[in-house]
Amino acid sequence: MDNLQFESANFIKRLCAFVIDLIIIAIIWYVISINNFKEIEEFMKELDPNIEGSLEIFKDVITKFWVKFLLKFIFAKVTYYLLVPAIIGSGKTVGKFLCGLSMVSYSNLEEIKPLNLIYREVVCRLLIEDLFLIPGIVSCIIALVRKDSRSLHDLMAKTVVITRGMSDVSTI
């Protein structure tokens, strides 16, 4: 890594790209959840609070919808973070593309391989950072204090998000 030169993305650019991606993921989630919103509306019309046990029914139904919404959000997020970089290439999501960033292998600054992308997004980001609160917070703190703004999922997957001001990355 000593002979490779790159400009790592700063935290603000990464945050901006993340927000853009999160908005797109939220739109995808909303589109695939529209039918669930209609189901909730129908359920609320039929719910009679005067019937014995309606509170328990309400809690059960709301819990089921919450789980459906959560699983659909996870599906939208994982699908987006796996497919979009594969389609756009150079480890770019729409947010990274708009902010001029690329996600590359830390060892050689080349586009990461599909299995490494799956490991980064599913294992490191989803299973570790998203499902557990503390690693997610630690990841943000790590990205803030590190000079290269690498977060926990970058460190684990051996990736780096770089600024691509030039058409390619040069070596020293």
Backbone as a chain_set.jsonl record, in Angstrom:
{"seq": "MDNLQFESANFIKRLCAFVIDLIIIAIIWYVISINNFKEIEEFMKELDPNIEGSLEIFKDVITKFWVKFLLKFIFAKVTYYLLVPAIIGSGKTVGKFLCGLSMVSYSNLEEIKPLNLIYREVVCRLLIEDLFLIPGIVSCIIALVRKDSRSLHDLMAKTVVITRGMSDVSTI", "coords": {"N": [[0.823, -1.19, 0.0], [2.122, 1.127, 0.361], [3.184, 2.233, -1.996], [1.054, 3.189, -3.463], [-1.002, 5.863, -4.446], [-3.614, 7.877, -3.305], [-6.612, 9.782, -2.836], [-8.384, 9.785, -0.06], [-11.876, 9.689, 0.63], [-13.455, 12.356, 2.316], [-15.171, 12.636, 5.497], [-17.528, 14.185, 5.338], [-18.212, 14.158, 2.586], [-18.666, 11.414, 2.314], [-20.796, 11.126, 4.081], [-22.73, 12.691, 2.805], [-23.067, 11.218, 0.419], [-24.078, 8.889, 1.579], [-26.531, 9.809, 2.63], [-27.894, 10.506, 0.269], [-28.048, 7.945, -0.903], [-29.566, 6.675, 1.086], [-32.011, 8.026, 0.866], [-32.82, 7.155, -1.667], [-33.024, 4.404, -1.13], [-35.102, 4.505, 0.745], [-37.19, 5.354, -0.89], [-37.4, 3.154, -2.623], [-38.089, 1.222, -0.704], [-40.575, 2.276, 0.127], [-42.09, 2.032, -2.235], [-42.171, -0.784, -2.551], [-43.639, -1.356, -0.335], [-46.177, -0.303, -0.468], [-48.595, -1.761, -0.723], [-48.8, -2.871, 1.832], [-49.342, -0.624, 3.372], [-51.914, -0.063, 2.467], [-53.214, -2.343, 3.393], [-53.001, -1.932, 6.169], [-54.572, 0.341, 6.421], [-57.104, -0.707, 5.717], [-57.411, -2.589, 7.766], [-57.512, -0.875, 9.995], [-59.934, 0.399, 9.522], [-61.737, -1.649, 9.922], [-61.323, -2.373, 12.542], [-62.711, -2.586, 15.71], [-62.819, -0.869, 18.59], [-64.408, -1.471, 20.76], [-64.826, -4.148, 21.014], [-64.068, -7.057, 22.821], [-60.722, -7.953, 23.44], [-59.646, -6.591, 21.316], [-57.441, -4.917, 21.534], [-55.27, -6.66, 21.838], [-55.378, -7.955, 19.37], [-54.867, -5.77, 17.733], [-52.215, -5.124, 18.573], [-50.868, -7.469, 17.765], [-51.248, -7.435, 14.964], [-50.046, -4.987, 14.249], [-47.417, -5.503, 15.062], [-46.756, -7.569, 13.269], [-46.887, -6.137, 10.851], [-44.847, -4.271, 11.319], [-42.618, -5.945, 11.372], [-42.73, -6.894, 8.731], [-42.282, -4.464, 7.358], [-39.704, -3.824, 8.278], [-38.197, -6.029, 7.312], [-38.569, -5.656, 4.573], [-37.297, -3.208, 4.266], [-34.656, -3.926, 4.894], [-34.237, -5.741, 2.803], [-34.482, -3.973, 0.598], [-32.314, -2.259, 1.101], [-30.02, -3.967, 1.137], [-30.208, -5.107, -1.418], [-29.969, -2.797, -2.992], [-27.354, -1.851, -2.26], [-25.843, -3.973, -3.205], [-26.522, -4.438, -5.912], [-26.453, -1.929, -7.323], [-23.703, -0.916, -7.224], [-22.614, -2.953, -8.784], [-23.854, -2.53, -11.216], [-23.31, 0.199, -11.923], [-20.57, 0.187, -11.553], [-17.085, 0.36, -10.515], [-17.397, 0.354, -7.747], [-19.435, 2.13, -7.066], [-22.265, 3.69, -5.723], [-25.37, 5.399, -6.344], [-25.26, 7.688, -4.764], [-22.482, 7.832, -4.182], [-21.548, 8.139, -6.792], [-22.67, 10.655, -7.504], [-21.329, 12.244, -5.682], [-18.736, 11.997, -6.459], [-17.179, 9.778, -5.678], [-15.531, 6.611, -5.125], [-15.561, 3.135, -4.319], [-13.015, 1.057, -3.454], [-10.603, -1.644, -3.485], [-8.459, -1.776, -0.716], [-5.838, -2.639, -0.827], [-4.883, -2.565, -3.49], [-6.18, -0.581, -4.882], [-8.049, -1.214, -6.827], [-11.181, -2.051, -8.407], [-13.464, -3.619, -6.213], [-13.918, -7.127, -5.733], [-16.818, -9.158, -6.523], [-17.494, -11.042, -4.42], [-16.203, -9.883, -2.225], [-17.59, -7.498, -2.104], [-20.131, -8.453, -1.382], [-19.483, -9.541, 1.124], [-18.681, -7.167, 2.457], [-21.055, -5.593, 2.418], [-23.206, -7.266, 3.307], [-22.312, -8.901, 5.517], [-20.474, -7.24, 7.062], [-21.653, -4.613, 7.081], [-24.576, -4.909, 7.246], [-25.14, -7.193, 9.02], [-23.398, -6.728, 11.177], [-22.983, -3.867, 11.709], [-25.564, -2.661, 11.285], [-27.509, -4.269, 12.605], [-26.686, -4.305, 15.215], [-26.452, -1.846, 17.605], [-24.212, -0.605, 18.921], [-21.772, -1.327, 17.397], [-22.405, 0.095, 15.042], [-22.403, 2.769, 15.898], [-19.755, 2.938, 16.778], [-18.501, 2.55, 14.316], [-19.133, 4.954, 12.963], [-17.751, 6.776, 14.592], [-15.13, 5.868, 14.268], [-14.774, 6.432, 11.526], [-14.903, 9.198, 11.638], [-12.62, 9.938, 13.133], [-10.415, 8.801, 11.886], [-7.811, 9.468, 9.575], [-8.083, 8.679, 6.93], [-10.799, 8.306, 6.758], [-11.96, 5.778, 6.877], [-14.435, 3.46, 7.697], [-15.814, 1.044, 10.054], [-16.855, -1.141, 8.542], [-15.359, -0.797, 6.222], [-12.747, -1.243, 7.141], [-12.934, -3.911, 7.991], [-13.58, -5.217, 5.582], [-11.464, -4.555, 4.06], [-11.464, -2.295, 2.334], [-11.577, 0.953, 0.743], [-12.969, 4.184, 0.51], [-12.653, 6.387, -2.033], [-11.798, 9.614, -3.443], [-12.388, 10.409, -6.693], [-10.998, 12.406, -8.502], [-9.457, 12.539, -10.703], [-9.27, 10.772, -13.844], [-8.205, 8.305, -13.447], [-6.366, 6.397, -10.981], [-3.175, 7.123, -9.808], [0.135, 5.736, -9.443], [2.92, 6.047, -7.213]], "CA": [[0.0, 0.0, 0.0], [2.98, 2.302, 0.452], [3.483, 2.815, -3.288], [-0.159, 3.658, -4.113], [-1.404, 7.212, -4.058], [-5.04, 8.109, -3.47], [-7.222, 10.763, -1.946], [-9.537, 9.15, 0.561], [-13.042, 10.559, 0.739], [-13.633, 12.872, 3.668], [-16.389, 12.195, 6.174], [-18.678, 14.957, 4.851], [-18.596, 13.609, 1.279], [-19.232, 10.085, 2.551], [-22.107, 11.319, 4.703], [-23.605, 13.183, 1.74], [-23.367, 10.068, -0.433], [-24.922, 7.991, 2.369], [-27.881, 10.392, 2.704], [-28.497, 10.327, -1.062], [-28.375, 6.526, -1.03], [-30.649, 6.365, 2.021], [-33.251, 8.549, 0.273], [-33.188, 6.223, -2.743], [-33.453, 3.166, -0.476], [-36.419, 4.779, 1.334], [-38.164, 5.372, -1.989], [-37.581, 1.75, -3.026], [-38.841, 0.591, 0.383], [-41.954, 2.761, 0.078], [-42.747, 1.44, -3.406], [-42.464, -2.205, -2.309], [-44.479, -1.468, 0.859], [-47.455, 0.39, -0.66], [-49.706, -2.671, -0.425], [-48.904, -3.018, 3.281], [-50.021, 0.567, 3.878], [-53.331, -0.253, 2.16], [-53.701, -3.364, 4.329], [-53.144, -1.292, 7.48], [-55.741, 1.219, 6.335], [-58.288, -1.572, 5.763], [-57.483, -3.143, 9.124], [-57.939, 0.179, 10.922], [-61.358, 0.656, 9.275], [-62.509, -2.772, 10.46], [-61.051, -2.565, 13.967], [-63.706, -2.013, 16.621], [-62.205, -0.848, 19.918], [-65.36, -1.91, 21.79], [-64.838, -5.609, 21.061], [-63.109, -7.645, 23.766], [-59.509, -8.499, 22.833], [-59.22, -5.835, 20.133], [-56.107, -4.378, 21.78], [-54.309, -7.722, 21.539], [-55.391, -8.122, 17.92], [-54.174, -4.597, 17.201], [-50.777, -5.287, 18.826], [-50.348, -8.543, 16.914], [-51.23, -6.999, 13.562], [-49.026, -3.943, 14.106], [-46.116, -6.168, 15.164], [-46.518, -8.256, 11.992], [-46.575, -5.132, 9.836], [-43.539, -3.709, 11.631], [-41.63, -6.93, 10.916], [-42.746, -6.844, 7.261], [-41.632, -3.228, 6.936], [-38.275, -3.947, 8.565], [-37.601, -6.98, 6.37], [-38.561, -5.03, 3.249], [-36.247, -2.188, 4.274], [-33.387, -4.652, 4.81], [-34.159, -6.242, 1.433], [-34.216, -2.835, -0.298], [-30.962, -1.748, 1.367], [-29.016, -4.939, 0.685], [-30.306, -5.198, -2.872], [-29.414, -1.561, -3.547], [-25.903, -1.792, -2.074], [-25.18, -5.029, -3.972], [-26.762, -4.338, -7.356], [-26.077, -0.65, -7.929], [-22.265, -0.882, -7.543], [-22.34, -3.896, -9.872], [-24.35, -1.94, -12.462], [-22.552, 1.422, -12.218], [-19.155, -0.175, -11.591], [-16.112, 1.08, -9.685], [-17.859, 0.433, -6.37], [-20.208, 3.358, -6.895], [-23.714, 3.767, -5.626], [-25.795, 6.679, -6.916], [-24.703, 8.725, -3.896], [-21.034, 7.934, -4.424], [-21.382, 8.672, -8.142], [-22.967, 12.092, -7.474], [-20.323, 12.924, -4.848], [-17.412, 11.777, -7.035], [-16.466, 8.81, -4.855], [-15.494, 5.209, -5.537], [-15.148, 2.179, -3.298], [-12.018, 0.186, -4.067], [-9.803, -2.483, -2.593], [-7.434, -0.982, -0.039], [-4.487, -3.126, -1.131], [-4.4, -2.249, -4.83], [-7.034, 0.487, -5.42], [-8.848, -1.705, -7.941], [-12.581, -2.334, -8.069], [-13.523, -4.809, -5.367], [-14.522, -8.305, -6.337], [-18.197, -9.358, -6.072], [-17.577, -11.693, -3.108], [-15.796, -8.898, -1.22], [-18.717, -6.575, -1.997], [-21.158, -9.144, -0.59], [-18.976, -9.59, 2.501], [-18.71, -5.8, 3.006], [-22.407, -5.077, 2.593], [-24.092, -8.152, 4.059], [-21.76, -9.294, 6.817], [-19.902, -6.134, 7.832], [-22.564, -3.488, 7.261], [-25.904, -5.302, 7.7], [-25.174, -8.07, 10.191], [-22.646, -6.21, 12.32], [-23.237, -2.455, 12.017], [-26.973, -2.274, 11.317], [-28.311, -5.018, 13.566], [-26.23, -4.003, 16.572], [-26.32, -0.398, 17.719], [-22.869, -0.183, 19.337], [-20.822, -1.301, 16.275], [-22.771, 1.169, 14.127], [-21.907, 4.025, 16.482], [-18.292, 2.841, 16.727], [-18.12, 2.734, 12.919], [-19.185, 6.397, 12.677], [-16.663, 7.423, 15.324], [-13.885, 5.487, 13.593], [-14.693, 7.194, 10.27], [-14.65, 10.601, 11.978], [-11.292, 10.195, 13.684], [-9.353, 8.315, 11.001], [-7.405, 10.393, 8.52], [-8.605, 8.192, 5.652], [-12.262, 8.206, 6.903], [-12.44, 4.401, 6.731], [-15.319, 3.031, 8.775], [-15.617, -0.333, 10.494], [-17.061, -2.088, 7.44], [-14.215, -0.659, 5.31], [-11.587, -1.901, 7.752], [-13.144, -5.361, 7.974], [-13.597, -5.717, 4.205], [-10.237, -4.085, 3.409], [-11.827, -1.384, 1.255], [-11.445, 2.375, 1.037], [-13.744, 5.038, -0.37], [-11.72, 7.417, -2.495], [-12.266, 10.666, -4.333], [-11.845, 10.197, -8.041], [-10.939, 13.675, -9.212], [-8.831, 12.238, -11.981], [-9.912, 9.641, -14.502], [-7.647, 7.078, -12.878], [-5.519, 6.582, -9.797], [-1.792, 6.91, -10.214], [1.055, 5.2, -8.451], [4.118, 6.892, -6.987]], "C": [[0.862, 1.247, 0.0], [3.2, 2.979, -0.896], [2.242, 3.333, -4.023], [-0.565, 5.01, -3.556], [-2.9, 7.349, -4.297], [-5.49, 9.194, -2.509], [-8.458, 10.108, -1.35], [-10.656, 10.179, 0.714], [-13.162, 11.072, 2.169], [-15.006, 12.478, 4.205], [-17.62, 12.906, 5.63], [-19.15, 14.432, 3.492], [-19.228, 12.233, 1.435], [-20.621, 10.189, 3.149], [-23.133, 11.782, 3.664], [-24.016, 12.036, 0.821], [-24.304, 9.101, 0.28], [-26.359, 8.508, 2.421], [-28.596, 10.241, 1.363], [-28.931, 8.868, -1.253], [-29.543, 6.14, -0.124], [-31.994, 6.869, 1.502], [-33.734, 7.606, -0.831], [-33.698, 4.91, -2.162], [-34.843, 3.351, 0.131], [-37.508, 4.802, 0.264], [-38.45, 3.95, -2.46], [-38.421, 1.024, -1.985], [-40.309, 1.004, 0.34], [-42.713, 2.106, -1.072], [-43.092, -0.033, -3.154], [-43.345, -2.422, -1.083], [-45.865, -0.843, 0.687], [-48.634, -0.507, -0.306], [-49.88, -2.876, 1.078], [-49.6, -1.813, 3.908], [-51.527, 0.466, 3.633], [-53.952, -1.278, 3.104], [-53.915, -2.771, 5.721], [-54.383, -0.399, 7.494], [-57.035, 0.404, 6.427], [-58.482, -2.157, 7.159], [-58.006, -2.108, 10.106], [-59.424, 0.513, 10.749], [-62.223, -0.411, 9.943], [-62.338, -2.959, 11.962], [-62.099, -1.848, 14.807], [-63.126, -2.046, 18.035], [-63.126, -1.338, 21.035], [-65.42, -3.418, 21.926], [-63.731, -6.081, 21.994], [-61.923, -8.248, 23.003], [-59.007, -7.718, 21.628], [-57.821, -5.238, 20.309], [-55.031, -5.408, 21.446], [-54.225, -7.967, 20.033], [-54.616, -6.986, 17.263], [-52.658, -4.737, 17.374], [-50.167, -6.356, 17.924], [-50.215, -8.094, 15.463], [-50.154, -5.949, 13.34], [-47.626, -4.539, 14.185], [-45.778, -6.884, 13.857], [-46.168, -7.26, 10.893], [-45.203, -4.511, 10.073], [-42.44, -4.642, 11.136], [-41.565, -6.944, 9.387], [-42.007, -5.613, 6.751], [-40.122, -3.303, 7.14], [-37.593, -4.882, 7.57], [-37.552, -6.4, 4.954], [-37.501, -3.934, 3.173], [-34.87, -2.848, 4.148], [-33.183, -5.182, 3.393], [-33.799, -5.116, 0.463], [-32.778, -2.349, -0.14], [-29.89, -2.691, 0.824], [-29.03, -5.048, -0.832], [-29.669, -3.977, -3.528], [-27.886, -1.562, -3.451], [-25.15, -2.901, -2.802], [-25.334, -4.839, -5.482], [-26.244, -3.047, -7.974], [-24.567, -0.556, -8.18], [-21.889, -1.852, -8.67], [-22.767, -3.305, -11.219], [-23.519, -0.717, -12.857], [-21.068, 1.107, -12.373], [-18.318, 0.704, -10.682], [-16.585, 1.273, -8.252], [-18.702, 1.656, -6.08], [-21.686, 3.065, -6.729], [-24.092, 5.096, -6.274], [-25.218, 7.827, -6.093], [-23.213, 8.917, -4.103], [-20.767, 8.541, -5.797], [-21.589, 10.191, -8.139], [-21.941, 12.884, -6.667], [-18.897, 12.705, -5.362], [-16.562, 10.806, -6.246], [-16.501, 7.427, -5.493], [-15.059, 4.363, -4.36], [-14.227, 1.18, -3.974], [-11.335, -0.668, -3.01], [-8.683, -1.636, -1.996], [-6.021, -1.386, -0.466], [-3.976, -2.697, -2.5], [-5.207, -1.152, -5.543], [-7.783, 0.073, -6.682], [-10.262, -1.961, -7.453], [-12.651, -3.626, -7.266], [-14.282, -5.921, -6.074], [-15.928, -8.511, -5.764], [-18.322, -10.025, -4.704], [-17.182, -10.747, -1.984], [-16.905, -7.862, -1.025], [-19.831, -7.19, -1.147], [-20.735, -9.201, 0.869], [-19.096, -8.217, 3.169], [-20.135, -5.368, 3.351], [-23.288, -5.957, 3.469], [-23.548, -8.441, 5.453], [-21.349, -8.072, 7.631], [-20.915, -5.024, 8.104], [-23.892, -3.937, 7.872], [-25.858, -6.08, 9.016], [-24.444, -7.497, 11.399], [-23.063, -4.785, 12.674], [-24.722, -2.113, 12.158], [-27.775, -2.992, 12.394], [-27.905, -4.756, 15.017], [-25.904, -2.518, 16.648], [-24.877, 0.038, 17.991], [-21.864, -0.225, 18.179], [-21.138, -0.217, 15.25], [-22.27, 2.515, 14.6], [-20.38, 4.054, 16.422], [-17.802, 3.088, 15.305], [-18.113, 4.21, 12.537], [-18.036, 7.135, 13.357], [-15.318, 7.124, 14.665], [-13.706, 6.308, 12.317], [-14.397, 8.665, 10.528], [-13.204, 10.855, 12.382], [-10.146, 9.721, 12.79], [-9.065, 9.322, 9.91], [-7.991, 9.984, 7.164], [-10.12, 7.964, 5.668], [-12.799, 6.794, 6.677], [-13.269, 4.032, 7.953], [-15.07, 1.56, 9.098], [-15.801, -1.325, 9.35], [-15.959, -1.974, 6.386], [-13.001, -1.396, 5.861], [-11.718, -3.418, 7.688], [-13.043, -5.94, 6.557], [-12.353, -5.31, 3.41], [-10.552, -3.264, 2.156], [-11.572, 0.05, 1.704], [-12.32, 3.125, 0.035], [-12.857, 6.223, -0.727], [-12.433, 8.454, -3.35], [-11.602, 10.451, -5.674], [-11.917, 11.506, -8.807], [-10.361, 13.49, -10.599], [-9.559, 11.035, -12.585], [-9.388, 8.302, -13.978], [-6.782, 7.424, -11.673], [-4.09, 6.27, -10.19], [-0.973, 6.308, -9.069], [2.256, 6.114, -8.337], [5.322, 6.242, -7.621]], "O": [[0.374, 2.327, -0.332], [3.387, 4.195, -0.937], [2.377, 3.874, -5.121], [-0.481, 5.26, -2.354], [-3.401, 6.983, -5.361], [-4.833, 9.48, -1.508], [-9.456, 9.899, -2.04], [-10.41, 11.371, 0.901], [-12.991, 10.312, 3.122], [-15.882, 12.044, 3.457], [-18.667, 12.276, 5.476], [-20.351, 14.279, 3.27], [-20.213, 11.92, 0.767], [-21.522, 9.437, 2.777], [-24.27, 11.311, 3.655], [-25.193, 11.904, 0.483], [-25.219, 8.553, -0.334], [-27.302, 7.73, 2.273], [-29.774, 9.887, 1.326], [-30.042, 8.596, -1.708], [-30.411, 5.365, -0.526], [-33.012, 6.202, 1.684], [-34.924, 7.3, -0.914], [-34.689, 4.361, -2.642], [-35.676, 2.449, 0.044], [-38.619, 4.323, 0.493], [-39.605, 3.582, -2.672], [-39.353, 0.298, -2.329], [-41.192, 0.162, 0.5], [-43.852, 1.674, -0.898], [-44.184, -0.48, -3.504], [-43.759, -3.55, -0.814], [-46.655, -0.858, 1.63], [-49.577, -0.058, 0.346], [-51.007, -3.038, 1.547], [-50.361, -1.961, 4.865], [-52.325, 0.86, 4.483], [-55.082, -1.104, 3.561], [-54.909, -3.079, 6.378], [-55.144, -0.391, 8.461], [-57.96, 0.791, 7.141], [-59.603, -2.209, 7.665], [-58.845, -2.417, 10.952], [-60.097, 0.87, 11.716], [-63.3, -0.118, 10.462], [-63.146, -3.644, 12.589], [-62.341, -0.654, 14.633], [-62.959, -3.119, 18.615], [-62.662, -1.594, 22.146], [-66.017, -3.92, 22.879], [-62.609, -5.575, 21.962], [-62.115, -8.973, 22.028], [-58.044, -8.133, 20.982], [-57.096, -5.072, 19.329], [-54.008, -5.077, 20.848], [-53.138, -8.162, 19.487], [-53.814, -7.207, 16.356], [-51.902, -4.496, 16.433], [-49.077, -6.17, 17.383], [-49.197, -8.342, 14.816], [-49.425, -6.009, 12.349], [-46.736, -4.118, 13.445], [-44.642, -6.814, 13.388], [-45.262, -7.503, 10.096], [-44.472, -4.253, 9.116], [-41.452, -4.195, 10.554], [-40.479, -6.998, 8.81], [-41.203, -5.705, 5.824], [-39.353, -2.891, 6.271], [-36.528, -4.559, 7.045], [-36.591, -6.634, 4.221], [-36.875, -3.75, 2.129], [-34.022, -2.383, 3.387], [-32.086, -5.086, 2.843], [-32.925, -5.276, -0.388], [-32.103, -2.062, -1.128], [-28.965, -2.261, 0.135], [-27.972, -5.079, -1.462], [-28.922, -4.103, -4.498], [-27.201, -1.306, -4.441], [-23.94, -2.79, -3.001], [-24.387, -5.054, -6.239], [-25.65, -3.078, -9.051], [-24.175, -0.147, -9.273], [-20.948, -1.596, -9.421], [-22.124, -3.549, -12.24], [-23.075, -0.612, -14.001], [-20.389, 1.687, -13.221], [-18.813, 1.693, -10.141], [-16.213, 2.253, -7.606], [-18.687, 2.167, -4.96], [-22.277, 2.298, -7.489], [-23.213, 5.84, -6.708], [-24.743, 8.819, -6.647], [-22.737, 10.049, -4.189], [-19.863, 9.363, -5.95], [-20.781, 10.929, -8.704], [-21.71, 14.062, -6.939], [-17.946, 13.188, -4.747], [-15.348, 10.985, -6.149], [-17.384, 7.116, -6.293], [-14.288, 4.807, -3.509], [-14.608, 0.532, -4.949], [-11.475, -0.439, -1.808], [-8.036, -0.866, -2.707], [-5.111, -0.557, -0.464], [-2.776, -2.484, -2.671], [-4.926, -0.84, -6.7], [-8.115, 0.918, -7.514], [-10.514, -2.072, -6.253], [-11.983, -4.607, -7.592], [-15.164, -5.677, -6.897], [-16.203, -8.086, -4.642], [-19.166, -9.624, -3.903], [-17.764, -10.8, -0.901], [-17.133, -7.4, 0.093], [-20.404, -6.518, -0.29], [-21.544, -8.938, 1.759], [-19.557, -8.113, 4.306], [-20.391, -4.845, 4.436], [-24.043, -5.442, 4.294], [-24.243, -8.247, 6.45], [-21.816, -7.884, 8.755], [-21.022, -4.548, 9.233], [-24.3, -3.409, 8.906], [-26.466, -5.672, 10.006], [-24.838, -7.76, 12.535], [-23.454, -4.518, 13.81], [-25.098, -1.357, 13.054], [-28.634, -2.382, 13.032], [-28.698, -4.964, 15.935], [-25.148, -2.005, 15.822], [-24.382, 0.962, 17.345], [-21.15, 0.758, 17.981], [-20.22, 0.338, 14.647], [-21.771, 3.315, 13.807], [-19.786, 5.07, 16.06], [-16.792, 3.764, 15.109], [-17.192, 4.672, 11.863], [-17.422, 8.019, 12.76], [-14.475, 8.01, 14.52], [-12.618, 6.82, 12.053], [-13.718, 9.311, 9.73], [-12.628, 11.878, 12.013], [-9.02, 10.198, 12.93], [-9.979, 9.956, 9.381], [-8.351, 10.837, 6.353], [-10.672, 7.476, 4.682], [-13.966, 6.627, 6.323], [-12.861, 4.26, 9.091], [-14.218, 0.916, 8.487], [-15.001, -2.248, 9.196], [-15.653, -2.961, 5.718], [-12.306, -2.094, 5.123], [-10.76, -4.125, 7.377], [-12.489, -7.021, 6.361], [-12.205, -5.671, 2.242], [-9.998, -3.493, 1.081], [-11.376, 0.321, 2.889], [-12.402, 2.753, -1.136], [-12.379, 6.954, 0.139], [-13.508, 8.212, -3.898], [-10.38, 10.327, -5.761], [-12.788, 11.694, -9.656], [-10.726, 14.19, -11.544], [-10.357, 10.374, -11.92], [-10.075, 7.285, -14.069], [-6.509, 8.592, -11.394], [-3.829, 5.257, -10.839], [-1.352, 6.373, -7.9], [2.568, 6.866, -9.26], [6.426, 6.782, -7.549]]}, "num_chains": 1, "name": "protein.A"}
